[in-house]
């Protein structure tokens, strides 16, 4: 299992993985309007410029879903 992984679908970014619950507060604090998507079991937020840089700063070990 992967701790944290992110993927992009149109203008939304999803964060999935086994550590999403542990990191929920930091995800909500870092990404404005981040919300839990029950269907995808993922945190989602609107894509913004350089969001990957922010993600990697906060979660250096996060993986990008291929």
N, CA, C and O atoms as a Tripos MOL2 file, in Angstrom:
@<TRIPOS>MOLECULE
protein
  264   263    66     0     0
PROTEIN
NO_CHARGES

@<TRIPOS>ATOM
      1 N           0.8280   -1.2170    0.0000 N.3       1 UNK1
      2 CA          0.0000    0.0000    0.0000 C.3       1 UNK1
      3 C           0.8600    1.2640    0.0000 C.2       1 UNK1
      4 O           1.9560    1.2890    0.5610 O.2       1 UNK1
      5 N           0.3490    2.2910   -0.6290 N.am      2 UNK2
      6 CA          1.0820    3.5520   -0.7530 C.3       2 UNK2
      7 C           0.6090    4.5190    0.3340 C.2       2 UNK2
      8 O          -0.5920    4.6670    0.5580 O.2       2 UNK2
      9 N           1.5570    5.1750    1.0070 N.am      3 UNK3
     10 CA          1.2090    6.1440    2.0510 C.3       3 UNK3
     11 C           0.3850    7.2860    1.4750 C.2       3 UNK3
     12 O          -0.7350    7.5400    1.9170 O.2       3 UNK3
     13 N           0.9510    7.9750    0.4800 N.am      4 UNK4
     14 CA          0.2520    9.0930   -0.1460 C.3       4 UNK4
     15 C           0.5630    9.1320   -1.6350 C.2       4 UNK4
     16 O           1.7120    8.9880   -2.0500 O.2       4 UNK4
     17 N          -0.4770    9.3270   -2.4220 N.am      5 UNK5
     18 CA         -0.3370    9.4120   -3.8730 C.3       5 UNK5
     19 C          -1.3000   10.4860   -4.3620 C.2       5 UNK5
     20 O          -2.3650   10.6900   -3.7780 O.2       5 UNK5
     21 N          -0.9220   11.1700   -5.4350 N.am      6 UNK6
     22 CA         -1.8520   12.1620   -5.9790 C.3       6 UNK6
     23 C          -2.0540   11.9260   -7.4570 C.2       6 UNK6
     24 O          -1.1950   11.3780   -8.1470 O.2       6 UNK6
     25 N          -3.2130   12.3540   -7.9240 N.am      7 UNK7
     26 CA         -3.5250   12.2500   -9.3440 C.3       7 UNK7
     27 C          -4.3520   13.4650   -9.7200 C.2       7 UNK7
     28 O          -4.9640   14.1180   -8.8750 O.2       7 UNK7
     29 N          -4.3520   13.7460  -11.0120 N.am      8 UNK8
     30 CA         -5.0120   14.9350  -11.5340 C.3       8 UNK8
     31 C          -6.0790   14.5030  -12.5370 C.2       8 UNK8
     32 O          -5.8140   13.7040  -13.4350 O.2       8 UNK8
     33 N          -7.2830   15.0410  -12.3750 N.am      9 UNK9
     34 CA         -8.3620   14.7650  -13.3200 C.3       9 UNK9
     35 C          -9.0000   16.0970  -13.6710 C.2       9 UNK9
     36 O          -9.6230   16.7340  -12.8210 O.2       9 UNK9
     37 N          -8.8510   16.5110  -14.8910 N.am     10 UNK10
     38 CA         -9.2660   17.8340  -15.3810 C.3      10 UNK10
     39 C          -8.7330   18.9080  -14.4320 C.2      10 UNK10
     40 O          -7.5190   19.1000  -14.3680 O.2      10 UNK10
     41 N          -9.5900   19.6130  -13.6950 N.am     11 UNK11
     42 CA         -9.0590   20.6920  -12.8550 C.3      11 UNK11
     43 C          -9.0610   20.3340  -11.3710 C.2      11 UNK11
     44 O          -8.9730   21.2120  -10.5130 O.2      11 UNK11
     45 N          -9.1620   19.0400  -11.0750 N.am     12 UNK12
     46 CA         -9.1850   18.5970   -9.6880 C.3      12 UNK12
     47 C          -7.9960   17.6900   -9.4060 C.2      12 UNK12
     48 O          -7.6130   16.8660  -10.2370 O.2      12 UNK12
     49 N          -7.4180   17.8570   -8.2160 N.am     13 UNK13
     50 CA         -6.3190   17.0010   -7.7740 C.3      13 UNK13
     51 C          -6.8470   16.1300   -6.6400 C.2      13 UNK13
     52 O          -7.5490   16.6140   -5.7520 O.2      13 UNK13
     53 N          -6.5050   14.8390   -6.6750 N.am     14 UNK14
     54 CA         -6.9300   13.9000   -5.6480 C.3      14 UNK14
     55 C          -5.7180   13.3670   -4.9040 C.2      14 UNK14
     56 O          -4.7040   13.0200   -5.5100 O.2      14 UNK14
     57 N          -5.8330   13.3070   -3.5840 N.am     15 UNK15
     58 CA         -4.7750   12.7190   -2.7560 C.3      15 UNK15
     59 C          -5.3570   11.4540   -2.1290 C.2      15 UNK15
     60 O          -6.3580   11.5070   -1.4150 O.2      15 UNK15
     61 N          -4.7190   10.3230   -2.4040 N.am     16 UNK16
     62 CA         -5.1690    9.0400   -1.8750 C.3      16 UNK16
     63 C          -4.0250    8.3850   -1.1110 C.2      16 UNK16
     64 O          -2.9100    8.9050   -1.0690 O.2      16 UNK16
     65 N          -4.3160    7.2480   -0.5150 N.am     17 UNK17
     66 CA         -3.2770    6.4880    0.1820 C.3      17 UNK17
     67 C          -3.6550    6.1740    1.6160 C.2      17 UNK17
     68 O          -4.6810    6.6290    2.1210 O.2      17 UNK17
     69 N          -2.8010    5.3820    2.2660 N.am     18 UNK18
     70 CA         -3.0940    4.9070    3.6140 C.3      18 UNK18
     71 C          -2.9100    5.9850    4.6750 C.2      18 UNK18
     72 O          -3.3930    5.8300    5.7970 O.2      18 UNK18
     73 N          -2.2200    7.0750    4.3430 N.am     19 UNK19
     74 CA         -1.9530    8.1140    5.3480 C.3      19 UNK19
     75 C          -2.8420    9.3570    5.1790 C.2      19 UNK19
     76 O          -2.5660   10.3980    5.7760 O.2      19 UNK19
     77 N          -3.8960    9.2530    4.3770 N.am     20 UNK20
     78 CA         -4.7330   10.4380    4.1640 C.3      20 UNK20
     79 C          -5.4160   10.8730    5.4520 C.2      20 UNK20
     80 O          -5.5520   12.0700    5.7070 O.2      20 UNK20
     81 N          -5.8470    9.9130    6.2690 N.am     21 UNK21
     82 CA         -6.5420   10.2790    7.5010 C.3      21 UNK21
     83 C          -5.5790   10.9640    8.4760 C.2      21 UNK21
     84 O          -5.9250   11.9750    9.0870 O.2      21 UNK21
     85 N          -4.3760   10.4150    8.6170 N.am     22 UNK22
     86 CA         -3.3820   11.0020    9.5220 C.3      22 UNK22
     87 C          -3.0250   12.4220    9.1180 C.2      22 UNK22
     88 O          -2.6950   13.2480    9.9690 O.2      22 UNK22
     89 N          -3.0880   12.7070    7.8330 N.am     23 UNK23
     90 CA         -2.6630   14.0090    7.3230 C.3      23 UNK23
     91 C          -3.8150   14.9460    6.9870 C.2      23 UNK23
     92 O          -3.6130   15.9770    6.3450 O.2      23 UNK23
     93 N          -5.0240   14.5910    7.4210 N.am     24 UNK24
     94 CA         -6.2050   15.3770    7.0160 C.3      24 UNK24
     95 C          -6.1000   16.8410    7.4200 C.2      24 UNK24
     96 O          -6.4740   17.7160    6.6390 O.2      24 UNK24
     97 N          -5.5970   17.1320    8.6280 N.am     25 UNK25
     98 CA         -5.5400   18.5240    9.0750 C.3      25 UNK25
     99 C          -4.5650   19.3380    8.2300 C.2      25 UNK25
    100 O          -4.8620   20.4710    7.8510 O.2      25 UNK25
    101 N          -3.4120   18.7650    7.9390 N.am     26 UNK26
    102 CA         -2.4220   19.4960    7.1360 C.3      26 UNK26
    103 C          -2.9160   19.6630    5.7020 C.2      26 UNK26
    104 O          -2.6450   20.6860    5.0740 O.2      26 UNK26
    105 N          -3.6330   18.6780    5.1760 N.am     27 UNK27
    106 CA         -4.1950   18.8020    3.8280 C.3      27 UNK27
    107 C          -5.2280   19.9300    3.7990 C.2      27 UNK27
    108 O          -5.2280   20.7560    2.8860 O.2      27 UNK27
    109 N          -6.1090   19.9580    4.8050 N.am     28 UNK28
    110 CA         -7.1370   21.0040    4.8460 C.3      28 UNK28
    111 C          -6.5150   22.3860    5.0360 C.2      28 UNK28
    112 O          -6.9980   23.3730    4.4800 O.2      28 UNK28
    113 N          -5.4400   22.4510    5.8250 N.am     29 UNK29
    114 CA         -4.7980   23.7450    6.0920 C.3      29 UNK29
    115 C          -3.9940   24.2360    4.8920 C.2      29 UNK29
    116 O          -3.9050   25.4410    4.6570 O.2      29 UNK29
    117 N          -3.4110   23.3150    4.1340 N.am     30 UNK30
    118 CA         -2.5310   23.6910    3.0280 C.3      30 UNK30
    119 C          -3.2870   24.0040    1.7500 C.2      30 UNK30
    120 O          -2.9260   24.9280    1.0230 O.2      30 UNK30
    121 N          -4.3440   23.2330    1.4710 N.am     31 UNK31
    122 CA         -5.0580   23.3740    0.2080 C.3      31 UNK31
    123 C          -6.4520   23.9250    0.4670 C.2      31 UNK31
    124 O          -7.3320   23.2180    0.9570 O.2      31 UNK31
    125 N          -6.6370   25.1800    0.1350 N.am     32 UNK32
    126 CA         -7.9120   25.8600    0.3920 C.3      32 UNK32
    127 C          -9.0560   25.1070   -0.2870 C.2      32 UNK32
    128 O          -8.9700   24.7540   -1.4630 O.2      32 UNK32
    129 N         -10.1160   24.8710    0.4640 N.am     33 UNK33
    130 CA        -11.2820   24.2180   -0.1050 C.3      33 UNK33
    131 C         -11.1320   22.7180   -0.2970 C.2      33 UNK33
    132 O         -11.9670   22.0930   -0.9500 O.2      33 UNK33
    133 N         -10.0760   22.1310    0.2630 N.am     34 UNK34
    134 CA         -9.8980   20.6780    0.1470 C.3      34 UNK34
    135 C         -11.0600   19.9810    0.8420 C.2      34 UNK34
    136 O         -11.4710   20.3830    1.9300 O.2      34 UNK34
    137 N         -11.5870   18.9380    0.2120 N.am     35 UNK35
    138 CA        -12.6920   18.2070    0.8190 C.3      35 UNK35
    139 C         -12.5310   16.7130    0.5630 C.2      35 UNK35
    140 O         -11.8440   16.3040   -0.3730 O.2      35 UNK35
    141 N         -13.1630   15.9160    1.3940 N.am     36 UNK36
    142 CA        -13.0850   14.4620    1.2950 C.3      36 UNK36
    143 C         -14.0980   13.9750    0.2660 C.2      36 UNK36
    144 O         -15.2830   14.3000    0.3480 O.2      36 UNK36
    145 N         -13.6280   13.2000   -0.6950 N.am     37 UNK37
    146 CA        -14.4830   12.6110   -1.7180 C.3      37 UNK37
    147 C         -14.7160   11.1470   -1.3470 C.2      37 UNK37
    148 O         -13.8390   10.3030   -1.5290 O.2      37 UNK37
    149 N         -15.9070   10.8570   -0.8270 N.am     38 UNK38
    150 CA        -16.1960    9.4960   -0.3440 C.3      38 UNK38
    151 C         -16.1000    8.4620   -1.4500 C.2      38 UNK38
    152 O         -15.5810    7.3670   -1.2340 O.2      38 UNK38
    153 N         -16.5990    8.8010   -2.6420 N.am     39 UNK39
    154 CA        -16.5980    7.8330   -3.7450 C.3      39 UNK39
    155 C         -15.1880    7.4030   -4.1200 C.2      39 UNK39
    156 O         -14.9470    6.2320   -4.4140 O.2      39 UNK39
    157 N         -14.2580    8.3500   -4.1080 N.am     40 UNK40
    158 CA        -12.8880    8.0470   -4.5090 C.3      40 UNK40
    159 C         -11.9920    7.7470   -3.3120 C.2      40 UNK40
    160 O         -10.8270    7.3900   -3.4880 O.2      40 UNK40
    161 N         -12.5260    7.8910   -2.0860 N.am     41 UNK41
    162 CA        -11.7090    7.7600   -0.8710 C.3      41 UNK41
    163 C         -10.4430    8.6050   -1.0040 C.2      41 UNK41
    164 O          -9.3260    8.1210   -0.8280 O.2      41 UNK41
    165 N         -10.6530    9.8740   -1.3180 N.am     42 UNK42
    166 CA         -9.5230   10.7670   -1.5710 C.3      42 UNK42
    167 C          -9.8540   12.1870   -1.1440 C.2      42 UNK42
    168 O         -11.0170   12.5890   -1.1260 O.2      42 UNK42
    169 N          -8.8210   12.9350   -0.8020 N.am     43 UNK43
    170 CA         -8.9760   14.3660   -0.6090 C.3      43 UNK43
    171 C          -8.9250   14.9950   -1.9830 C.2      43 UNK43
    172 O          -8.1420   14.5740   -2.8340 O.2      43 UNK43
    173 N          -9.7580   16.0070   -2.2080 N.am     44 UNK44
    174 CA         -9.7310   16.6620   -3.5110 C.3      44 UNK44
    175 C          -9.6560   18.1690   -3.3200 C.2      44 UNK44
    176 O         -10.1950   18.7240   -2.3620 O.2      44 UNK44
    177 N          -8.9760   18.8120   -4.2540 N.am     45 UNK45
    178 CA         -8.9250   20.2720   -4.2680 C.3      45 UNK45
    179 C          -8.7370   20.7390   -5.7010 C.2      45 UNK45
    180 O          -8.2860   19.9830   -6.5610 O.2      45 UNK45
    181 N          -9.0880   21.9950   -5.9450 N.am     46 UNK46
    182 CA         -8.9510   22.5610   -7.2820 C.3      46 UNK46
    183 C          -7.4770   22.7480   -7.6160 C.2      46 UNK46
    184 O          -6.6940   23.2390   -6.8030 O.2      46 UNK46
    185 N          -7.1200   22.3440   -8.8330 N.am     47 UNK47
    186 CA         -5.7380   22.4930   -9.2940 C.3      47 UNK47
    187 C          -5.3910   23.9750   -9.3630 C.2      47 UNK47
    188 O          -6.2180   24.8000   -9.7510 O.2      47 UNK47
    189 N          -4.1560   24.3040   -8.9830 N.am     48 UNK48
    190 CA         -3.6750   25.6810   -9.0920 C.3      48 UNK48
    191 C          -2.2330   25.6560   -9.5820 C.2      48 UNK48
    192 O          -1.5870   24.6080   -9.5630 O.2      48 UNK48
    193 N          -1.7260   26.8060  -10.0210 N.am     49 UNK49
    194 CA         -0.3640   26.8750  -10.5480 C.3      49 UNK49
    195 C           0.6360   26.3900   -9.5070 C.2      49 UNK49
    196 O           0.5650   26.7690   -8.3380 O.2      49 UNK49
    197 N           1.5600   25.5550   -9.9400 N.am     50 UNK50
    198 CA          2.6310   25.0500   -9.0690 C.3      50 UNK50
    199 C           2.1180   24.2570   -7.8660 C.2      50 UNK50
    200 O           2.7910   24.1850   -6.8390 O.2      50 UNK50
    201 N           0.9290   23.6620   -7.9910 N.am     51 UNK51
    202 CA          0.4160   22.8860   -6.8550 C.3      51 UNK51
    203 C           1.3420   21.7120   -6.5170 C.2      51 UNK51
    204 O           1.4420   21.3100   -5.3580 O.2      51 UNK51
    205 N           2.0240   21.1620   -7.5460 N.am     52 UNK52
    206 CA          2.9030   20.0230   -7.2850 C.3      52 UNK52
    207 C           4.0690   20.4250   -6.3840 C.2      52 UNK52
    208 O           4.5110   19.6480   -5.5380 O.2      52 UNK52
    209 N           4.5520   21.6370   -6.5740 N.am     53 UNK53
    210 CA          5.6360   22.1470   -5.7390 C.3      53 UNK53
    211 C           5.1780   22.2090   -4.2770 C.2      53 UNK53
    212 O           5.9040   21.8050   -3.3690 O.2      53 UNK53
    213 N           3.9680   22.7180   -4.0700 N.am     54 UNK54
    214 CA          3.4080   22.7930   -2.7160 C.3      54 UNK54
    215 C           3.2440   21.3950   -2.1280 C.2      54 UNK54
    216 O           3.6070   21.1510   -0.9770 O.2      54 UNK54
    217 N           2.6930   20.4750   -2.9290 N.am     55 UNK55
    218 CA          2.4980   19.0990   -2.4640 C.3      55 UNK55
    219 C           3.8150   18.4800   -2.0240 C.2      55 UNK55
    220 O           3.8910   17.8640   -0.9610 O.2      55 UNK55
    221 N           4.8560   18.6430   -2.8400 N.am     56 UNK56
    222 CA          6.1420   18.0300   -2.5370 C.3      56 UNK56
    223 C           6.8320   18.7000   -1.3570 C.2      56 UNK56
    224 O           7.5950   18.0540   -0.6390 O.2      56 UNK56
    225 N           6.5730   19.9950   -1.1480 N.am     57 UNK57
    226 CA          7.1320   20.6740    0.0220 C.3      57 UNK57
    227 C           6.5170   20.1100    1.3000 C.2      57 UNK57
    228 O           7.2110   19.8880    2.2920 O.2      57 UNK57
    229 N           5.1960   19.8800    1.2600 N.am     58 UNK58
    230 CA          4.4840   19.4120    2.4470 C.3      58 UNK58
    231 C           4.6780   17.9040    2.6440 C.2      58 UNK58
    232 O           4.8590   17.4350    3.7670 O.2      58 UNK58
    233 N           4.6380   17.1580    1.5410 N.am     59 UNK59
    234 CA          4.7750   15.6950    1.5800 C.3      59 UNK59
    235 C           5.8980   15.2670    0.6290 C.2      59 UNK59
    236 O           5.6340   14.8930   -0.5140 O.2      59 UNK59
    237 N           7.1440   15.3210    1.0990 N.am     60 UNK60
    238 CA          8.2810   14.9980    0.2060 C.3      60 UNK60
    239 C           8.2150   13.5820   -0.3800 C.2      60 UNK60
    240 O           8.7880   13.3380   -1.4410 O.2      60 UNK60
    241 N           7.5330   12.6490    0.2820 N.am     61 UNK61
    242 CA          7.4940   11.2610   -0.1900 C.3      61 UNK61
    243 C           6.2530   10.9130   -0.9960 C.2      61 UNK61
    244 O           6.0390    9.7510   -1.3380 O.2      61 UNK61
    245 N           5.4260   11.9280   -1.3050 N.am     62 UNK62
    246 CA          4.1940   11.6230   -2.0500 C.3      62 UNK62
    247 C           4.5410   11.1660   -3.4690 C.2      62 UNK62
    248 O           5.4850   11.6680   -4.0790 O.2      62 UNK62
    249 N           3.7760   10.2230   -3.9780 N.am     63 UNK63
    250 CA          3.9990    9.6890   -5.3250 C.3      63 UNK63
    251 C           2.9540   10.2210   -6.2800 C.2      63 UNK63
    252 O           1.8290   10.5290   -5.8850 O.2      63 UNK63
    253 N           3.3340   10.3260   -7.5420 N.am     64 UNK64
    254 CA          2.3680   10.7340   -8.5650 C.3      64 UNK64
    255 C           1.7990    9.4810   -9.2100 C.2      64 UNK64
    256 O           2.5420    8.5950   -9.6300 O.2      64 UNK64
    257 N           0.4840    9.4150   -9.2850 N.am     65 UNK65
    258 CA         -0.1840    8.2850   -9.9170 C.3      65 UNK65
    259 C           0.0460    8.3490  -11.4170 C.2      65 UNK65
    260 O          -0.1790    9.3880  -12.0380 O.2      65 UNK65
    261 N           0.4920    7.2490  -12.0010 N.am     66 UNK66
    262 CA          0.8030    7.2430  -13.4280 C.3      66 UNK66
    263 C          -0.4490    7.0070  -14.2560 C.2      66 UNK66
    264 O          -0.3800    6.9700  -15.4840 O.2      66 UNK66
@<TRIPOS>BOND
     1     1     2 1
     2     2     3 1
     3     3     4 2
     4     3     5 am
     5     5     6 1
     6     6     7 1
     7     7     8 2
     8     7     9 am
     9     9    10 1
    10    10    11 1
    11    11    12 2
    12    11    13 am
    13    13    14 1
    14    14    15 1
    15    15    16 2
    16    15    17 am
    17    17    18 1
    18    18    19 1
    19    19    20 2
    20    19    21 am
    21    21    22 1
    22    22    23 1
    23    23    24 2
    24    23    25 am
    25    25    26 1
    26    26    27 1
    27    27    28 2
    28    27    29 am
    29    29    30 1
    30    30    31 1
    31    31    32 2
    32    31    33 am
    33    33    34 1
    34    34    35 1
    35    35    36 2
    36    35    37 am
    37    37    38 1
    38    38    39 1
    39    39    40 2
    40    39    41 am
    41    41    42 1
    42    42    43 1
    43    43    44 2
    44    43    45 am
    45    45    46 1
    46    46    47 1
    47    47    48 2
    48    47    49 am
    49    49    50 1
    50    50    51 1
    51    51    52 2
    52    51    53 am
    53    53    54 1
    54    54    55 1
    55    55    56 2
    56    55    57 am
    57    57    58 1
    58    58    59 1
    59    59    60 2
    60    59    61 am
    61    61    62 1
    62    62    63 1
    63    63    64 2
    64    63    65 am
    65    65    66 1
    66    66    67 1
    67    67    68 2
    68    67    69 am
    69    69    70 1
    70    70    71 1
    71    71    72 2
    72    71    73 am
    73    73    74 1
    74    74    75 1
    75    75    76 2
    76    75    77 am
    77    77    78 1
    78    78    79 1
    79    79    80 2
    80    79    81 am
    81    81    82 1
    82    82    83 1
    83    83    84 2
    84    83    85 am
    85    85    86 1
    86    86    87 1
    87    87    88 2
    88    87    89 am
    89    89    90 1
    90    90    91 1
    91    91    92 2
    92    91    93 am
    93    93    94 1
    94    94    95 1
    95    95    96 2
    96    95    97 am
    97    97    98 1
    98    98    99 1
    99    99   100 2
   100    99   101 am
   101   101   102 1
   102   102   103 1
   103   103   104 2
   104   103   105 am
   105   105   106 1
   106   106   107 1
   107   107   108 2
   108   107   109 am
   109   109   110 1
   110   110   111 1
   111   111   112 2
   112   111   113 am
   113   113   114 1
   114   114   115 1
   115   115   116 2
   116   115   117 am
   117   117   118 1
   118   118   119 1
   119   119   120 2
   120   119   121 am
   121   121   122 1
   122   122   123 1
   123   123   124 2
   124   123   125 am
   125   125   126 1
   126   126   127 1
   127   127   128 2
   128   127   129 am
   129   129   130 1
   130   130   131 1
   131   131   132 2
   132   131   133 am
   133   133   134 1
   134   134   135 1
   135   135   136 2
   136   135   137 am
   137   137   138 1
   138   138   139 1
   139   139   140 2
   140   139   141 am
   141   141   142 1
   142   142   143 1
   143   143   144 2
   144   143   145 am
   145   145   146 1
   146   146   147 1
   147   147   148 2
   148   147   149 am
   149   149   150 1
   150   150   151 1
   151   151   152 2
   152   151   153 am
   153   153   154 1
   154   154   155 1
   155   155   156 2
   156   155   157 am
   157   157   158 1
   158   158   159 1
   159   159   160 2
   160   159   161 am
   161   161   162 1
   162   162   163 1
   163   163   164 2
   164   163   165 am
   165   165   166 1
   166   166   167 1
   167   167   168 2
   168   167   169 am
   169   169   170 1
   170   170   171 1
   171   171   172 2
   172   171   173 am
   173   173   174 1
   174   174   175 1
   175   175   176 2
   176   175   177 am
   177   177   178 1
   178   178   179 1
   179   179   180 2
   180   179   181 am
   181   181   182 1
   182   182   183 1
   183   183   184 2
   184   183   185 am
   185   185   186 1
   186   186   187 1
   187   187   188 2
   188   187   189 am
   189   189   190 1
   190   190   191 1
   191   191   192 2
   192   191   193 am
   193   193   194 1
   194   194   195 1
   195   195   196 2
   196   195   197 am
   197   197   198 1
   198   198   199 1
   199   199   200 2
   200   199   201 am
   201   201   202 1
   202   202   203 1
   203   203   204 2
   204   203   205 am
   205   205   206 1
   206   206   207 1
   207   207   208 2
   208   207   209 am
   209   209   210 1
   210   210   211 1
   211   211   212 2
   212   211   213 am
   213   213   214 1
   214   214   215 1
   215   215   216 2
   216   215   217 am
   217   217   218 1
   218   218   219 1
   219   219   220 2
   220   219   221 am
   221   221   222 1
   222   222   223 1
   223   223   224 2
   224   223   225 am
   225   225   226 1
   226   226   227 1
   227   227   228 2
   228   227   229 am
   229   229   230 1
   230   230   231 1
   231   231   232 2
   232   231   233 am
   233   233   234 1
   234   234   235 1
   235   235   236 2
   236   235   237 am
   237   237   238 1
   238   238   239 1
   239   239   240 2
   240   239   241 am
   241   241   242 1
   242   242   243 1
   243   243   244 2
   244   243   245 am
   245   245   246 1
   246   246   247 1
   247   247   248 2
   248   247   249 am
   249   249   250 1
   250   250   251 1
   251   251   252 2
   252   251   253 am
   253   253   254 1
   254   254   255 1
   255   255   256 2
   256   255   257 am
   257   257   258 1
   258   258   259 1
   259   259   260 2
   260   259   261 am
   261   261   262 1
   262   262   263 1
   263   263   264 2
@<TRIPOS>SUBSTRUCTURE
     1 UNK1         2 RESIDUE 1 A UNK
     2 UNK2         6 RESIDUE 1 A UNK
     3 UNK3        10 RESIDUE 1 A UNK
     4 UNK4        14 RESIDUE 1 A UNK
     5 UNK5        18 RESIDUE 1 A UNK
     6 UNK6        22 RESIDUE 1 A UNK
     7 UNK7        26 RESIDUE 1 A UNK
     8 UNK8        30 RESIDUE 1 A UNK
     9 UNK9        34 RESIDUE 1 A UNK
    10 UNK10       38 RESIDUE 1 A UNK
    11 UNK11       42 RESIDUE 1 A UNK
    12 UNK12       46 RESIDUE 1 A UNK
    13 UNK13       50 RESIDUE 1 A UNK
    14 UNK14       54 RESIDUE 1 A UNK
    15 UNK15       58 RESIDUE 1 A UNK
    16 UNK16       62 RESIDUE 1 A UNK
    17 UNK17       66 RESIDUE 1 A UNK
    18 UNK18       70 RESIDUE 1 A UNK
    19 UNK19       74 RESIDUE 1 A UNK
    20 UNK20       78 RESIDUE 1 A UNK
    21 UNK21       82 RESIDUE 1 A UNK
    22 UNK22       86 RESIDUE 1 A UNK
    23 UNK23       90 RESIDUE 1 A UNK
    24 UNK24       94 RESIDUE 1 A UNK
    25 UNK25       98 RESIDUE 1 A UNK
    26 UNK26      102 RESIDUE 1 A UNK
    27 UNK27      106 RESIDUE 1 A UNK
    28 UNK28      110 RESIDUE 1 A UNK
    29 UNK29      114 RESIDUE 1 A UNK
    30 UNK30      118 RESIDUE 1 A UNK
    31 UNK31      122 RESIDUE 1 A UNK
    32 UNK32      126 RESIDUE 1 A UNK
    33 UNK33      130 RESIDUE 1 A UNK
    34 UNK34      134 RESIDUE 1 A UNK
    35 UNK35      138 RESIDUE 1 A UNK
    36 UNK36      142 RESIDUE 1 A UNK
    37 UNK37      146 RESIDUE 1 A UNK
    38 UNK38      150 RESIDUE 1 A UNK
    39 UNK39      154 RESIDUE 1 A UNK
    40 UNK40      158 RESIDUE 1 A UNK
    41 UNK41      162 RESIDUE 1 A UNK
    42 UNK42      166 RESIDUE 1 A UNK
    43 UNK43      170 RESIDUE 1 A UNK
    44 UNK44      174 RESIDUE 1 A UNK
    45 UNK45      178 RESIDUE 1 A UNK
    46 UNK46      182 RESIDUE 1 A UNK
    47 UNK47      186 RESIDUE 1 A UNK
    48 UNK48      190 RESIDUE 1 A UNK
    49 UNK49      194 RESIDUE 1 A UNK
    50 UNK50      198 RESIDUE 1 A UNK
    51 UNK51      202 RESIDUE 1 A UNK
    52 UNK52      206 RESIDUE 1 A UNK
    53 UNK53      210 RESIDUE 1 A UNK
    54 UNK54      214 RESIDUE 1 A UNK
    55 UNK55      218 RESIDUE 1 A UNK
    56 UNK56      222 RESIDUE 1 A UNK
    57 UNK57      226 RESIDUE 1 A UNK
    58 UNK58      230 RESIDUE 1 A UNK
    59 UNK59      234 RESIDUE 1 A UNK
    60 UNK60      238 RESIDUE 1 A UNK
    61 UNK61      242 RESIDUE 1 A UNK
    62 UNK62      246 RESIDUE 1 A UNK
    63 UNK63      250 RESIDUE 1 A UNK
    64 UNK64      254 RESIDUE 1 A UNK
    65 UNK65      258 RESIDUE 1 A UNK
    66 UNK66      262 RESIDUE 1 A UNK
